[in-house]
Amino acid sequence: MAEYNTMEMMIVAAARNLEDGATVGVGTGAPCAAAMLAQKTHAPKLVIMFEAGGISPILPTMPISVGDSRTIHRAIMASGMCEIMETSQRGMVDYTFLGGAQIDMYGNLNSTVIGDFARPRVRLPGGGGAAVLFQVVRRVIVFRTRHDLASLVPSVDFVTATGNLDRVVTPLAVFRATPSGLRLEALQPGATLEEVTRRTGFAVEPLEDLRALPPPTPAELAALDALDPDRVRDLDFR
């Protein structure tokens, strides 16, 4: 079995949800790696859009920021953030990745404050375009690099964004959004239902077809190494 780390496992799990012919809006870091990996493996016609304006580039390697020149390398358009937001609002983006400090079982995301808004214990970076994108992109995948009681909570301290949640990917599991709230869809390699339940702040309800995800294949890991030789993907865990 090929060796892999937690971030690579999460990237592969996220990438497998992106189908050929879809359009995905990304920033940088691990979610960008997931989109690139999907395009390189099972979804060659996946259209990648960067929030700073690069539309459908042919990415030579992993960019380090949304303003990196690689995000417009052989792209069909070098536009800007306004155009990307407008395209999303017109219903033309199938997926986007978002992150946050907290998410609850109803799909509410918090990246604003921990504690009371007027007197917070921690003030976070804020939502950026998350509140808009959550409402207008068809399927939002939340990518959370921690799975613990502080991250997956019964109720978020502040609702930064809510809307078209599709899935939540963590180091231990993948949750799917349903009308009754988040349901446990899959376990990451090596994770157990008992561990996920113990480290989740809301009641864990498995779907009937709960499954264990297969580990990254040698081909997927080789593609990741080729796309990201500088291992930019690991920065999200530092």
N, C-alpha and C positions, 0 to 999 in steps of 0.2 A: 504494500500500500504506500502511495506517495505521501511524503510529509507535507503538512500544511499547518498554518496557524489559525487562530480564531477569526481574524479579520478576513482571511482568504475564504474560510468556510462561509461567513456571512455574505461576502461578495458573490460567491457562487450561488447561494440560496436565493439572493435577490435577482441575479441575472436570469435564473431559470424561469422567473415569472414574466419576463419581457418577450412578447411574441414577435415573430417576423412581420414586418410591415407596419408596426406600431410607431408612434412618435413619443419620445421621452424627453422631458426637460430636466437638465441636471446642472449642478454646480461643479464642484471639484471634490477630490477625495474619493473615498470608497464607493459612493453611489455612482460616480463617473466611471470608476473601474468596472462596476457591474454592467453599466450600459455598454461600455466598450467590449467587455467579455461576451455579452450576449450577441453583439453585432459580429464578433469574430468567430463565434461558434454556431449557434442554432438560428440566429436571426440576422442574416446578412443585409436585409432590407430595413432594419431598424433605423429610424431617423432620430439623430441626437441633436438636441437644441441646448445651447448654453445660455444661461440667464443674462450674460452680457451681450449676446447678440449673434454668436456663431450658429449658423443653421446648416445641419447636415455636412459637417466637415469630414474629411478622410483623415482620421487622427493617426499620426505616425507613432506617437507614444503619449503617455499620460500627461496632460497639462497640470501645472501646479497652481493655477488660478483661473478664474473665469475670464480674465483679461490676457491670458497667455496667448501668444500668436498661434499656437497649435490649434486653438479652438476655432480658427477660421482657415486652417490649412485645407486648400482645395474644397472649401465650402461652397454651397450654392448661393449663400448670401452672408455678408458681414453686416448685420443690422445693429440694433441696440436693445437695451432693456425694455423700452416702451413697446417695440415691435413684438418682443417675446411675450410680454404681458397681454398685449392685444390679441395675439394669436391664441393664447390660452383662453382668454375671455370669449373668443369666438367658438370655443369648443373643439379646437383642432389639435389638442394635446391629449394623448391617451394616458400617459403616466408622468409623475414627477416623484422625486424623493425629497422628504423633509426630515429634519431632526428636531429634537427638543429635550428639555430636562425631565419633563413628566408627560406621561400619557395615561389616561384612565380607560376603563373598560368600555366607555361609550364613544371612544375615539376623539376625545378632546385633547388638544396638545398645548403644552405650556412651555414657552421659551422666553418668558417675560420676567417673572419674579418667583422666588420661593418665600412663602410667608404672606403676610398681609401686604396688599399693594401699596398702601400709604407708608408703611414702615416695614419693608421686606428684610428678611434675613440675608437674602442674596438677590442682587439685581442682575438679571441675565441680559444677553445682547438684544433681545427683542425679536419680533416676528419677521421683519423684512417684508417680503411679499407673501409670506405663508398664509395669512388670513384670506387673501384673494385667491391664491392658487388652490387652497383646500376646497374652495367653492366651485371653481371653474374647470380644473383638470379632472378628467373622468375618473382616474384611479390614482390615489395617493398612497405611496409606500413609505411608511415611517421606518427609518434606519436608526436604531438605538444601540450604541456600543456597550451599554451596561444593562444587565437584567437583575434588578434588585428591588427591594421594597420602597426605595426612594424614587425610583424611576417609573415603575408600573404601579400606579396608585389608585385607591378607590375613587378619589375625586381630585382633579388638578387644582392647584392654588389659584391659578388664573387661566382663563380660556383665551389663549393667543389665537388659536385657529381650530376650526372644526368643519366637517363637511364630508367630502367624498373619499373617506378612508377605505382602502382596499385591504392592506396587510401591514403588520408590524413585524419587522425582522430584528431579532436580538441574538446575542451569543448562544442562547439556550433553545430558542423556539421561533416558530412563525405563527402569528395569530392572524386569523381572517376576520374581517368585519362582517357582522350579520345584523339583521334588524333588531336582535335582542342584545347586541353588544359584541365585544371581541370574544371569539372562540378559538381554542387551541387547535391549529390545523396540523402542525408537524413539529417534531422534535429534532433539534440539530444533532449531528453525530455525537454520541457519547452522553447526551442529556437524558434525563429520566423524567417521567411525569411527576414523581415525588419531589424532585429538585425544583422543577418549574413551579409547582404549587407552593412550595415553601418560600420561594424567592419572588413571588408575585403578590402585590398588595390588594388584588381583587380576586374574587372566586374564579378559579380556572375551570372552564367547562370544555372538555374535549369534543371535537366533532366526531361524528360516527365513523368517519374514515380517517381518524388520526393515524399518522404514519411517521416513521423515522426517515429523515432525509438521508439519501446516500451521500457519502463523503465526496469531496471534489475529486474528479478524475485526473489522471496524469495529463490528459490533453487540455483540460481546463486550466490546470496550474501552469502548464507550459505556455499557454496563450497569455495568461496573466503576466508571466515573467517577460514575455516578448513585448507586451503592451506597456509594461511599467518596470523597466529595468532599474530605475532609481528607487523603487519601492515607495513611491509616494503614498500608496494605499495604506501603509502602516502608520502614517501620521495621525490618523483618527484615533489610535489607541495610545498615543503618547501624552 
